Amino acid sequence: MTEGGFLLYKCRRCGEVRKNIHAPYCLIALSHINTKGITPKEWGMQMGITDIHCCADGNLGISDLIGAVLDKKEESNG
């Protein structure tokens, strides 16, 4: 339950889901974001419930945190 992995954000404008933000502990990251609005400061770059997304057509959208993909789950699918 304390595995690292990628946070998933889905763009409201274009629907793209991206997973380019790695968290050392996904459960802790999601819990912190849910209760405090951001990931722990000690982890460096702080992520929140929303982010800005650059869509393929060059326009900007807002993306929402929709969950996480654990590292070990990614390895078994790859």
C-alpha positions in Angstrom: 0.0 0.0 0.0 3.0 2.3 0.2 4.3 1.8 -3.3 5.4 4.6 -5.5 3.9 5.3 -8.9 2.5 8.0 -11.2 -0.3 10.4 -10.4 -3.0 10.4 -13.2 -4.4 13.7 -14.4 -7.2 14.0 -17.0 -7.7 17.2 -19.0 -11.2 18.6 -18.9 -10.7 20.2 -22.3 -9.3 17.4 -24.5 -9.7 14.3 -22.3 -6.0 13.3 -22.4 -4.8 11.3 -19.3 -1.2 11.9 -18.5 1.0 10.2 -15.9 4.2 12.2 -15.9 4.4 13.0 -12.2 6.0 10.3 -10.0 5.2 10.1 -6.3 7.3 8.0 -3.9 4.2 6.9 -2.1 0.9 7.0 -4.0 -1.4 6.4 -1.0 0.3 9.2 1.0 0.2 11.5 -2.0 -3.5 11.0 -2.6 -4.3 11.3 1.1 -2.3 14.6 1.4 -3.9 16.0 -1.8 -7.3 15.0 -0.6 -7.0 16.5 2.9 -4.4 19.3 2.5 -4.7 20.2 -1.1 -1.1 19.4 -2.1 1.6 16.7 -1.8 4.1 16.9 1.1 6.6 19.8 0.7 9.5 17.5 1.5 9.0 15.7 -1.8 10.0 18.8 -3.8 7.5 19.8 -6.5 4.1 19.9 -5.0 1.1 18.6 -6.9 -2.5 19.4 -6.2 -6.0 18.3 -7.2 -5.8 20.2 -10.5 -3.0 21.1 -12.9 -2.6 23.0 -16.2 -2.4 20.9 -19.4 -1.1 21.9 -22.8 -3.4 20.2 -25.3 -2.1 18.7 -28.6 -3.7 21.6 -30.5 -1.6 24.2 -28.5 -4.5 25.4 -26.3 -4.5 25.1 -22.6 -6.8 23.1 -20.4 -7.3 22.2 -16.7 -6.6 18.6 -15.6 -8.0 16.9 -12.6 -6.3 14.3 -10.4 -8.2 11.0 -11.1 -5.9 8.5 -9.3 -2.6 6.8 -9.5 -0.9 3.8 -11.2 1.5 1.9 -8.9 5.0 1.1 -10.1 4.6 -2.6 -9.6 1.3 -2.6 -11.5 3.1 -0.8 -14.5 5.8 -3.5 -14.5 3.4 -6.4 -14.7 1.5 -4.7 -17.6 4.7 -3.8 -19.5 
